[in-house]
Every structure is written in C-alpha cells, then in structure tokens.
Amino acid sequence: MLKTVLAALLLVVPVSPAAAQSADVVNANIEMVLGDHTLYEEAFTAIQTAVAENDSEAVAAWVAYPFAATIDGDAVSIEGPDGFIEHYDSIVTDEVMEAVTGQSYEDLFVNAEGIMFGNGQMWLNGVCKDDSCAEFDVRIITIQSTETE
C-alpha cells in the first residue's frame, strides 16, 4: 500500500532540476569553511579574466610556489613565476582554460580543500602569510587534467 501511495505522489509532484546556488550561498560557504569570501571572489574574477586573455604573467602572479606540475609526462617543481610562464601552455591546457572560463561563481564547489573550477582542473585556497595564519593570500594551489582516456 505504501509503495502505491509513493508511486502516485511521484506522478503528481513535478520533478525539476536542482536550482543553481546564488552568489550569497557561495559566499556564505566560503566564509564558513575558508575565510573572507571577498578575497576568493576577487581571485576568482582576476584568474578567470587572466586565463580568458591568455595572460600567463597575470596567472603566474596568482600561483602558490613552489608549484607541482606535470610537463611532458614528468613531475616538476616550479619555483617561481618565470618557470610557470615558461611552461604556461603545458600547464594551462585547453581543458583547463575551458574549465576556468566556463565556471560561474554561483556554481562553485567549496570545501576545506578550497574552491574548485570545473571538475577539479583548478583549485584555489588560502596560503598563510605566517605561522599564526591570521592573514592569508588566495592562490592557485592545483592545476590538473581531469580527462580520462
């Protein structure tokens, strides 16, 4: 009997796709888990613009160094902006560019690991300025391919 009632309810209750979050919800999640949302929102906008403009210097300025990357199949440690700029096209691939430029702020995934662009192609998080971590800078901590073969 219960199954019949549930089945009947499913027929009359409209099913709609999940609604997108609002910027307010994303900001509240960032505040709760990571800290000052204005720092993350500023970084999100600046990085998205820099990637869309293919501005390797501007993207490099947002990276946390040393930065682990895979270049031509080899794991490398990039120590500073010059190395990042030199290998920009190998790091910020078309897949990464599409994920970053296609990401809307309202649809950001937020957890203790940071905020995620796309399906994990890029992650941002706070990097402490000192041992107390009372102040932090938002930086790119990961850029990776998520394509499966």
N, C-alpha and C positions, 0 to 999 in steps of 0.2 A: 504494500500500500504506500509506504514512504517513497519508494522508487517512482511510483506512478505520479505522486504529488510533485516530486522534484522534477521529473521529466516535463510535466505540464507547466511548471513555473519557468523552466528554461525556454519553452516555446513562446511565452508571453513577455518575458523580460528581454529587452533588446541588449544585444552584446555589441559593445563599441570598443575600438582600440583604446589602449591606455593613453590618457592625455599627457602631453609633454609637461615637464615641470616649468615653473616660472623662474625668472632670474632671482626672485626673492627666496624661493625654496633652495636654489643652488647656493646663494649667499649664506643662508642660514646653515646649510650643511657644512660649508667651508668654515664658517665661524665656529661651529660646534666641534669639528674634527681637526682643523688645521690652523685656524687663527684668522687674522684680519683679512676678510674677503676682498677688500679694496686692493690689496697687494696682488692677489691672484687674478682679479678681474683686469687690472692694469697689465699684468704679464700676459694673460690670455690674449688680449687685444693686440698688444705690441708684437707678440710672437706670431700670431695669425697673420698680421699685416706684413711682417718681415718675410715670412715664408711665401706668402702670395706674391710679393715683389721680388722673390728670389734674392733677397739681400743677405748674403752669407755673413757679412760683418755684423749686422744687427742681430741675427740669430745667434751668432757666436758669443755676443755680449750677454746673452741670457743663459748660457750653459754653465753648469757646475763643473769645475775642473778639480782634479783630473777626471776625464770623461772616458768611459769604456765604450769602444765601438768595434764593429766588425767591418773590416775593409778587405775586399777581395778574399773573403773567407778566413782572414786572420784576425784574431782578437788583438786589439791595440789599445794603448792608453794614450789619450791625447792630453797633453799637459797644459795647453792654453789656447787662446783664440786663433793664433796663427796656424796651428795644426788643424784646428777644426775647419777653418776657412779653406785650407789646402785640400782637405778631404770632404768638403761640403757635399758635392754631388754624389759621393758614395754613401754618405750618411743620410742626407735628406733626399731620399729617393722619390720617384713619382708617387709611390704608395704612401709615403709619409706626407708628402705635400697634399695629396688628396684628402687624407685623414685630417690634417690640421686645417686646411682651408674650408673643408666641408663641415667642420664641427660647429654647432651652435652652442652658445653659452648656456642656454636653457636646458640643454640635453647633456651637460657634463656629468660624468660619473665621478663621484667624490668618495674617497675612503682615506684611511690612515696613510696609505702609500702616496697620496697626492690627488691631483686631478688628471683625468685621462682624456686624451684626444683620440677619436676614432675607436678602434678596438684594442688600443694599447700601443699604438705606434709612437706616441709621445706622452711622457708623464712630466708634470711639474710638481715640485714640492718646495717647502721652505728649507733653506740651508742656514743653520745657526751662525750668527756672527761671532759668538764667543761660547764658552763652556756653559754659561747660565742659560743660553738660548732665549734670553729676554727679547732679543731682536733677531730678525731673520730676513733673508732675501729670498724671493721666489726665483727658482732657477729650473732649467730643463735638467732633469736627472736621468732620463732614459729616452732614447730614440731607437726603435727597433722595427724590423719587419714582422708582421703577423701573418703573412701569406703562408698558406700550406701548399705543399706540392702534390 
